[in-house]
Amino acid sequence: MILSIPKAIVDSLAVDAGSVVELTLNGRSLSVTPARCTLADRLAASPSSPARWPRDGEWLDEAPQGREAL
């Protein structure tokens, strides 16, 4: 099913194309809410090994950029 939603609403719901949502019919009103993920769902979708976790270590070797104390 395809559901067109105005961008402002998409941003406020924190959903994107392909997001799973829950549809609720209350009388003649349709409610759309982001689907809640269980812990089991989140763990199943995450990388199984820490070696495969995304890293952002490239900035660790950079010099200070401002007045931060290291």
Secondary structure, 3 states (H helix, E strand, C coil): CCCCCCHHHHHHHCCCCCCCEEEEEECCEEEEEECCCCHHHHHHHCCCCHHHCCCCHHHHHCCCCCCCCC
